Amino acid sequence: MPKFLIEREIGGAGNMSQHQLQAVSEKSCSVLRNLGPEIQWIQS
């Protein structure tokens, strides 16, 4: 199965609370699920 690297910059991520970082992570997972069920997040 092919592997791809997705990079993105999140301005101010170092100053985000744990709750905000969790929300960003959940949004990323949601986007991947909508792209297709065969797409998996392997590493962060």
PESULFEN-V60966 format. One record per pair of residues at least 24 apart in sequence whose ideal C-beta (glycine too) atoms are under 7 Angstrom apart, sorted by the first residue. I is the first residue (numbers start at 1). J is the second residue. If there is no record, write none. Layout:
# PESULFEN-V60966
i = (I,I)
j = (J,J)
This chain:
# PESULFEN-V60966
none
